[in-house]
Amino acid sequence: MVNSLRNIVLVGAGNVATHLGFALKNLGYQITQVYSRTKKSAIRLSSLLDTGYTTNINLLDNRADLYLFCLKDDGIMPVLCRASFTNQVLVHTSGTLPLSVFQGCSKNYAVLYPVQTFSRLKKLDLKGVPLCIEANNPDILATIETMAKEISGNVLFMDSDKRKILHLAAIFACNFPNHMYFLAEKILSESGLNFDLLKPLIMETASKILEIDPFSAQTGPAMREDQRIIEEHLRILKDLPDIQKLYTFVSDSISAYRGSPARRTNKNIPEKNE
């Protein structure tokens, strides 16, 4: 069984499960079942993958070779506590949960963490996506490596501690910038401007760090210590105090790494030592 894990149950029906489910199905793996707590999401993904589904953890397909957990971190333990596994391979896709979360639940377990952001409505080519793998024994590691290399040409062995650091860095590189896009859209919309105006800038900013390091790519008023522009921006943001505070904090961070912190101009924002 360890050498050929062709029958897979997807435990979860969200973004990660959707993309990995399609990738594995297209590679010839058999998705035998989709599990989700909610019937709507279970039906949606199982229909797309042309397979069965369940919302009852006690009715998981016990004939599967591998159970791929694509759940929120706090959703995995409740499933493990209620389900019954023996020698089946259990694999999670979390960036933060340790491999040891499966200890005592099965004799064979692993991690397959894709370093990517997933949205169900956007198609994604996984061929270049880093897949970080880890397993509790050499045989399972070799088997998961084979599967991972079918999905992507960028497979890395990484232990739980380093994977957690990578996930933290990914938050800074992906989730936080996306929140900045949301705030930028809010600022524009309140003045009747369209977010599309920023898309070429966003594309150039992202593509630039593929060629030069992030520090060298940094531009803007905080990097060149243009205090007049910073003060004008803070004035414009006076009616958006949360965004104003974030603007000052990020500007200070950029200036600090440049070598000299930007002078604070808003008395409502506490000094760093307060």
Secondary structure by P-SEA (a helix, b strand, c coil): ccccccbbbbccccaaaaaaaaaaaaacccccbbbbccaaaaaaaaaaaccccccccccccccccbbbbbccccccaaaaacccccccbbbbbccccccccccccccccbbbbbcbbbbccccccccccbbbbbcccaaaaaaaaaaaaaaccbbbbbcaaaaaaaaaaaaaacaaaaaaaaaaaaaaaaaccccccaaaaaaaaaaaaacccccccccccccccaaaaaaaaaaaacccaaaaaaaaaaaaaaaaaacccccccccccccccc
